[in-house]
Amino acid sequence: MEKRSILWLALMAISAIVSVTFARLGWTEEGVREIVRVSAQVGVLLFSLTFAASSLRVFWRSAFSAWALRNRRYTGLSFAAFHFLHLSALVALGLYFPEPFVADLSWLTLVAGGIAYSLLLAQTVTSNDAAVKRLGRVRWTRLHTAGSYVIWGIFLQSYLPRALEDAFYIPFSALLVVAIGLRIARRVRVRRKQALPA
């Protein structure tokens, strides 16, 4: 499976998740919260794969790592699709089932979420070759790197406390830690190579 087929599969999965959830639970608070949870869980899997793809290829030369790196743009867009589903479900929760959801929101959550989604939107609309040319490779890379690290931080802040209370969330937290570990290890390797005498 290559490139745009990945995104189409993600969109079909989103349609199936929404349809099955509402068929099973109806338009209820439980149904909307189910979509919030599932979209976040699938999102963190796709994000971690995209975030670590280039580092994974450095340390694990396999057909899978080659595929992950080659299709990183489309796994990233698939993550964006799931995370905008997540945002839509959160908005629906706030509008139609506001309590206790709205009462539990803090300004920090709203500000951090707003920044993260603004960066995600910017990354989404610039995930094409034309945007790379318009922005220039350096600015494009800075945008996508900054956005990725902000999103990683929010994911970790969300899943790590849950993992300490519920073992179900441990794999999600571990995946995020492994992803950042791979990126750090790749950076260390690059610096060591640069430091070697010619």
PAMI-786177 format. One line per field, with one value per atom (N, C-alpha, C): residue number from 1; residue in one letter; atom name; x, y, z. Coordinates in steps of 0.1 Angstrom, whole numbers. Layout:
N
i: NUM,...
aa: A,...
at: CA,...
c1: X,...
c2: Y,...
c3: Z,...
//
This chain:
198
i: 1,1,1,2,2,2,3,3,3,4,4,4,5,5,5,6,6,6,7,7,7,8,8,8,9,9,9,10,10,10,11,11,11,12,12,12,13,13,13,14,14,14,15,15,15,16,16,16,17,17,17,18,18,18,19,19,19,20,20,20,21,21,21,22,22,22,23,23,23,24,24,24,25,25,25,26,26,26,27,27,27,28,28,28,29,29,29,30,30,30,31,31,31,32,32,32,33,33,33,34,34,34,35,35,35,36,36,36,37,37,37,38,38,38,39,39,39,40,40,40,41,41,41,42,42,42,43,43,43,44,44,44,45,45,45,46,46,46,47,47,47,48,48,48,49,49,49,50,50,50,51,51,51,52,52,52,53,53,53,54,54,54,55,55,55,56,56,56,57,57,57,58,58,58,59,59,59,60,60,60,61,61,61,62,62,62,63,63,63,64,64,64,65,65,65,66,66,66,67,67,67,68,68,68,69,69,69,70,70,70,71,71,71,72,72,72,73,73,73,74,74,74,75,75,75,76,76,76,77,77,77,78,78,78,79,79,79,80,80,80,81,81,81,82,82,82,83,83,83,84,84,84,85,85,85,86,86,86,87,87,87,88,88,88,89,89,89,90,90,90,91,91,91,92,92,92,93,93,93,94,94,94,95,95,95,96,96,96,97,97,97,98,98,98,99,99,99,100,100,100,101,101,101,102,102,102,103,103,103,104,104,104,105,105,105,106,106,106,107,107,107,108,108,108,109,109,109,110,110,110,111,111,111,112,112,112,113,113,113,114,114,114,115,115,115,116,116,116,117,117,117,118,118,118,119,119,119,120,120,120,121,121,121,122,122,122,123,123,123,124,124,124,125,125,125,126,126,126,127,127,127,128,128,128,129,129,129,130,130,130,131,131,131,132,132,132,133,133,133,134,134,134,135,135,135,136,136,136,137,137,137,138,138,138,139,139,139,140,140,140,141,141,141,142,142,142,143,143,143,144,144,144,145,145,145,146,146,146,147,147,147,148,148,148,149,149,149,150,150,150,151,151,151,152,152,152,153,153,153,154,154,154,155,155,155,156,156,156,157,157,157,158,158,158,159,159,159,160,160,160,161,161,161,162,162,162,163,163,163,164,164,164,165,165,165,166,166,166,167,167,167,168,168,168,169,169,169,170,170,170,171,171,171,172,172,172,173,173,173,174,174,174,175,175,175,176,176,176,177,177,177,178,178,178,179,179,179,180,180,180,181,181,181,182,182,182,183,183,183,184,184,184,185,185,185,186,186,186,187,187,187,188,188,188,189,189,189,190,190,190,191,191,191,192,192,192,193,193,193,194,194,194,195,195,195,196,196,196,197,197,197,198,198,198
aa: M,M,M,E,E,E,K,K,K,R,R,R,S,S,S,I,I,I,L,L,L,W,W,W,L,L,L,A,A,A,L,L,L,M,M,M,A,A,A,I,I,I,S,S,S,A,A,A,I,I,I,V,V,V,S,S,S,V,V,V,T,T,T,F,F,F,A,A,A,R,R,R,L,L,L,G,G,G,W,W,W,T,T,T,E,E,E,E,E,E,G,G,G,V,V,V,R,R,R,E,E,E,I,I,I,V,V,V,R,R,R,V,V,V,S,S,S,A,A,A,Q,Q,Q,V,V,V,G,G,G,V,V,V,L,L,L,L,L,L,F,F,F,S,S,S,L,L,L,T,T,T,F,F,F,A,A,A,A,A,A,S,S,S,S,S,S,L,L,L,R,R,R,V,V,V,F,F,F,W,W,W,R,R,R,S,S,S,A,A,A,F,F,F,S,S,S,A,A,A,W,W,W,A,A,A,L,L,L,R,R,R,N,N,N,R,R,R,R,R,R,Y,Y,Y,T,T,T,G,G,G,L,L,L,S,S,S,F,F,F,A,A,A,A,A,A,F,F,F,H,H,H,F,F,F,L,L,L,H,H,H,L,L,L,S,S,S,A,A,A,L,L,L,V,V,V,A,A,A,L,L,L,G,G,G,L,L,L,Y,Y,Y,F,F,F,P,P,P,E,E,E,P,P,P,F,F,F,V,V,V,A,A,A,D,D,D,L,L,L,S,S,S,W,W,W,L,L,L,T,T,T,L,L,L,V,V,V,A,A,A,G,G,G,G,G,G,I,I,I,A,A,A,Y,Y,Y,S,S,S,L,L,L,L,L,L,L,L,L,A,A,A,Q,Q,Q,T,T,T,V,V,V,T,T,T,S,S,S,N,N,N,D,D,D,A,A,A,A,A,A,V,V,V,K,K,K,R,R,R,L,L,L,G,G,G,R,R,R,V,V,V,R,R,R,W,W,W,T,T,T,R,R,R,L,L,L,H,H,H,T,T,T,A,A,A,G,G,G,S,S,S,Y,Y,Y,V,V,V,I,I,I,W,W,W,G,G,G,I,I,I,F,F,F,L,L,L,Q,Q,Q,S,S,S,Y,Y,Y,L,L,L,P,P,P,R,R,R,A,A,A,L,L,L,E,E,E,D,D,D,A,A,A,F,F,F,Y,Y,Y,I,I,I,P,P,P,F,F,F,S,S,S,A,A,A,L,L,L,L,L,L,V,V,V,V,V,V,A,A,A,I,I,I,G,G,G,L,L,L,R,R,R,I,I,I,A,A,A,R,R,R,R,R,R,V,V,V,R,R,R,V,V,V,R,R,R,R,R,R,K,K,K,Q,Q,Q,A,A,A,L,L,L,P,P,P,A,A,A
at: N,CA,C,N,CA,C,N,CA,C,N,CA,C,N,CA,C,N,CA,C,N,CA,C,N,CA,C,N,CA,C,N,CA,C,N,CA,C,N,CA,C,N,CA,C,N,CA,C,N,CA,C,N,CA,C,N,CA,C,N,CA,C,N,CA,C,N,CA,C,N,CA,C,N,CA,C,N,CA,C,N,CA,C,N,CA,C,N,CA,C,N,CA,C,N,CA,C,N,CA,C,N,CA,C,N,CA,C,N,CA,C,N,CA,C,N,CA,C,N,CA,C,N,CA,C,N,CA,C,N,CA,C,N,CA,C,N,CA,C,N,CA,C,N,CA,C,N,CA,C,N,CA,C,N,CA,C,N,CA,C,N,CA,C,N,CA,C,N,CA,C,N,CA,C,N,CA,C,N,CA,C,N,CA,C,N,CA,C,N,CA,C,N,CA,C,N,CA,C,N,CA,C,N,CA,C,N,CA,C,N,CA,C,N,CA,C,N,CA,C,N,CA,C,N,CA,C,N,CA,C,N,CA,C,N,CA,C,N,CA,C,N,CA,C,N,CA,C,N,CA,C,N,CA,C,N,CA,C,N,CA,C,N,CA,C,N,CA,C,N,CA,C,N,CA,C,N,CA,C,N,CA,C,N,CA,C,N,CA,C,N,CA,C,N,CA,C,N,CA,C,N,CA,C,N,CA,C,N,CA,C,N,CA,C,N,CA,C,N,CA,C,N,CA,C,N,CA,C,N,CA,C,N,CA,C,N,CA,C,N,CA,C,N,CA,C,N,CA,C,N,CA,C,N,CA,C,N,CA,C,N,CA,C,N,CA,C,N,CA,C,N,CA,C,N,CA,C,N,CA,C,N,CA,C,N,CA,C,N,CA,C,N,CA,C,N,CA,C,N,CA,C,N,CA,C,N,CA,C,N,CA,C,N,CA,C,N,CA,C,N,CA,C,N,CA,C,N,CA,C,N,CA,C,N,CA,C,N,CA,C,N,CA,C,N,CA,C,N,CA,C,N,CA,C,N,CA,C,N,CA,C,N,CA,C,N,CA,C,N,CA,C,N,CA,C,N,CA,C,N,CA,C,N,CA,C,N,CA,C,N,CA,C,N,CA,C,N,CA,C,N,CA,C,N,CA,C,N,CA,C,N,CA,C,N,CA,C,N,CA,C,N,CA,C,N,CA,C,N,CA,C,N,CA,C,N,CA,C,N,CA,C,N,CA,C,N,CA,C,N,CA,C,N,CA,C,N,CA,C,N,CA,C,N,CA,C,N,CA,C,N,CA,C,N,CA,C,N,CA,C,N,CA,C,N,CA,C,N,CA,C,N,CA,C,N,CA,C,N,CA,C,N,CA,C,N,CA,C,N,CA,C,N,CA,C,N,CA,C,N,CA,C,N,CA,C,N,CA,C,N,CA,C,N,CA,C,N,CA,C,N,CA,C,N,CA,C,N,CA,C,N,CA,C,N,CA,C,N,CA,C,N,CA,C,N,CA,C,N,CA,C,N,CA,C,N,CA,C,N,CA,C,N,CA,C,N,CA,C,N,CA,C
c1: 8,0,9,6,15,7,13,10,-5,-12,-26,-35,-32,-41,-41,-30,-30,-40,-40,-50,-64,-67,-80,-85,-76,-79,-82,-74,-77,-91,-94,-107,-119,-117,-127,-128,-116,-117,-124,-122,-129,-144,-148,-162,-168,-160,-165,-166,-156,-156,-168,-171,-182,-195,-196,-209,-212,-202,-204,-206,-199,-201,-215,-220,-233,-244,-241,-251,-252,-241,-241,-246,-241,-244,-254,-257,-266,-259,-266,-261,-262,-253,-253,-239,-238,-225,-215,-220,-211,-206,-215,-210,-200,-202,-193,-179,-180,-168,-160,-167,-161,-153,-158,-151,-139,-141,-129,-118,-121,-111,-104,-112,-107,-99,-104,-96,-83,-82,-69,-60,-65,-57,-51,-60,-55,-45,-48,-40,-26,-25,-11,-3,-9,-2,3,-5,-1,9,7,17,31,31,44,51,44,50,56,48,53,65,64,74,87,87,99,104,97,100,114,120,133,143,141,150,149,137,135,143,144,151,166,171,185,190,181,185,179,170,164,162,171,171,162,149,140,130,122,112,102,99,89,94,106,112,113,116,117,103,93,79,75,78,74,80,93,99,94,92,87,73,65,51,48,58,57,47,47,37,23,20,6,2,11,8,5,13,11,-2,-6,-19,-31,-28,-38,-40,-28,-29,-37,-35,-42,-57,-61,-75,-81,-74,-80,-80,-70,-70,-80,-83,-94,-107,-109,-120,-121,-110,-109,-114,-109,-114,-128,-134,-148,-156,-151,-159,-158,-147,-146,-155,-156,-165,-179,-183,-196,-199,-190,-191,-194,-187,-189,-202,-207,-219,-232,-231,-243,-243,-232,-231,-221,-223,-213,-208,-217,-213,-210,-199,-189,-178,-179,-167,-163,-172,-168,-162,-169,-164,-150,-146,-133,-122,-126,-116,-108,-95,-88,-82,-79,-73,-60,-52,-40,-43,-53,-57,-62,-70,-75,-64,-54,-43,-34,-30,-21,-28,-40,-48,-49,-51,-52,-39,-28,-15,-12,-15,-12,-20,-33,-42,-38,-34,-29,-17,-8,4,1,-8,-13,-19,-28,-34,-23,-13,-3,5,8,15,7,-6,-14,-15,-17,-18,-5,6,19,26,18,24,23,30,30,43,47,59,59,47,46,48,43,46,60,67,82,89,85,92,89,76,72,79,79,85,100,105,119,121,131,133,135,143,147,135,127,115,104,103,93,97,110,115,113,115,113,99,90,75,71,75,71,78,90,97,90,88,82,68,60,47,47,56,57,61,70,74,64,56,45,34,31,21,26,38,44,43,46,45,31,21,7,3,6,3,9,21,28,21,18,12,-2,-8,-22,-21,-12,-12,-4,7,15,8,1,-7,-17,-23,-33,-26,-14,-7,-3,-1,2,-10,-22,-34,-41,-38,-45,-35,-33,-23,-26,-39,-43,-35,-31,-25,-9,-4,11,17,11,17,17,7,7,18,20,30,44,45,58,62,52,54,59,54,58,72,76,89,99,96,104,107,96,97,107,106,115,129,130,143,150,143,149,154,146,150,162,163,175,187,185,196,202,193,197,205,200,207,221,222,235,245,239,248,253,244,248,259,257,267,280,280,293,300,292,298,304,297,302,315,316,327,340,338,350,359,372,381,380,381,380,391
c2: -12,0,12,22,33,46,56,70,73,78,82,71,59,48,47,51,52,62,74,84,80,74,69,59,50,40,46,56,63,70,76,83,73,61,50,45,44,39,49,62,72,71,69,68,56,45,32,34,40,42,51,62,70,63,56,49,38,30,19,24,34,39,45,53,59,48,38,27,19,18,10,18,30,38,50,53,64,78,88,102,105,100,101,106,110,115,103,91,79,77,79,77,87,100,110,108,105,102,90,80,69,73,82,87,96,103,111,101,91,81,74,68,60,69,81,89,93,95,99,87,75,63,59,60,57,68,80,92,90,86,85,74,64,53,59,66,71,82,91,101,95,85,79,73,67,61,72,83,94,101,104,111,104,90,83,76,79,72,73,85,86,80,82,76,61,56,41,35,42,38,37,47,47,35,31,20,6,6,-7,-7,-13,-13,-25,-23,-33,-28,-37,-33,-24,-27,-19,-4,-3,10,18,11,18,23,14,18,30,30,40,54,54,66,71,62,65,71,66,71,80,86,94,106,112,123,118,106,102,95,90,86,98,109,121,127,127,133,124,111,102,106,108,112,125,135,148,145,137,134,128,119,113,124,133,142,154,157,166,160,147,140,141,140,141,155,165,179,181,175,176,170,158,151,159,166,174,186,192,204,199,187,182,179,174,171,184,195,207,214,212,218,211,198,190,183,180,174,181,194,202,199,193,190,175,171,180,184,181,184,198,208,222,227,222,226,221,210,205,211,219,225,236,237,248,257,269,278,273,266,260,249,241,231,238,248,255,262,268,275,265,255,244,237,234,227,236,249,258,259,260,261,248,237,224,222,226,224,234,246,256,251,245,240,228,219,208,212,222,227,232,240,245,234,223,212,205,204,197,204,217,224,226,223,225,211,200,187,184,192,189,196,192,196,211,216,230,239,235,243,243,232,231,241,242,252,266,269,283,287,278,282,281,272,269,258,249,237,240,250,253,257,267,271,260,253,242,231,228,219,224,237,242,241,245,244,230,220,206,200,204,199,205,218,225,219,218,212,198,190,176,175,183,183,188,198,203,192,186,175,164,160,149,152,165,169,168,172,172,157,149,135,129,131,125,130,143,149,143,139,133,119,111,97,92,99,94,94,104,103,92,90,79,65,64,51,48,58,56,50,52,48,36,34,24,18,5,-2,-2,0,1,11,22,34,32,22,21,19,11,10,23,31,44,53,54,62,56,43,37,40,40,43,57,66,80,81,74,75,69,58,51,60,67,76,87,94,105,99,87,81,79,74,71,84,95,108,113,112,117,109,96,87,90,93,96,109,119,132,130,122,119,113,103,97,106,115,125,134,139,148,141,129,121,120,117,116,129,140,153,157,151,155,147,136,128,135,134,141,135,144,140,131
c3: 0,0,0,-9,-11,-11,-6,-8,-6,-16,-14,-10,-12,-8,7,14,28,34,28,32,29,18,15,25,29,39,52,56,68,68,57,56,57,50,51,65,72,86,95,93,100,98,86,83,90,90,96,111,117,132,136,129,132,130,119,116,126,129,138,153,157,170,172,163,165,162,154,152,165,172,185,197,198,210,208,195,192,194,192,194,209,216,231,235,248,253,253,256,255,241,231,217,213,216,213,220,233,240,235,230,223,211,203,191,196,207,212,216,222,227,215,206,195,186,183,173,179,192,199,199,201,202,188,178,164,160,164,161,167,179,185,178,174,166,153,146,133,135,145,148,151,160,164,152,143,131,123,121,112,119,132,140,140,140,141,128,117,105,100,100,95,104,117,127,127,126,125,113,102,91,93,101,104,112,122,131,127,118,115,100,93,78,74,72,68,58,53,43,50,62,69,72,76,79,66,55,42,38,40,37,45,58,67,63,59,55,42,32,19,19,29,30,42,47,59,57,45,43,44,40,40,53,60,74,82,80,87,84,71,67,73,74,80,95,101,115,117,108,108,107,97,95,108,115,127,138,138,149,147,135,133,135,134,139,154,160,175,179,172,175,173,162,159,170,175,186,199,201,213,212,201,199,201,195,197,211,218,233,240,237,244,241,228,224,229,228,230,244,250,263,271,274,280,294,302,316,318,324,331,322,309,300,301,299,298,312,322,336,339,333,335,327,317,308,315,313,318,307,311,300,294,303,298,287,289,279,267,268,256,248,255,248,242,249,244,232,234,223,210,213,201,194,201,195,187,193,187,174,174,163,152,156,146,138,146,140,131,136,128,115,116,103,94,99,91,84,92,87,76,78,69,55,56,43,36,43,36,34,35,32,18,10,-5,-10,-22,-28,-31,-35,-38,-26,-14,-2,2,0,3,-6,-19,-27,-23,-20,-16,-3,7,20,20,12,13,22,19,27,42,45,59,67,62,69,70,59,59,70,71,81,95,97,110,115,105,108,112,104,107,119,121,133,146,146,158,160,150,151,157,152,156,171,176,190,199,195,203,204,193,194,202,201,209,224,227,241,247,239,244,245,235,236,249,252,263,276,277,288,291,280,281,285,279,281,293,297,308,321,325,337,337,326,325,326,321,321,336,344,358,366,360,367,360,347,340,330,331,323,308,305,291,283,290,284,283,290,290,276,267,254,246,248,241,246,259,265,261,261,257,243,234,220,218,225,225,230,240,246,236,230,220,208,204,192,195,206,209,212,218,220,207,197,184,177,179,173,180,193,200,197,196,192,178,169,155,155,163,164,170,180,186,176,169,158,148,143,133,139,151,157,159,162,164,151,140,127,122,125,121,129,141,150,146,138,135,125,126,117,103,94,79,75
//
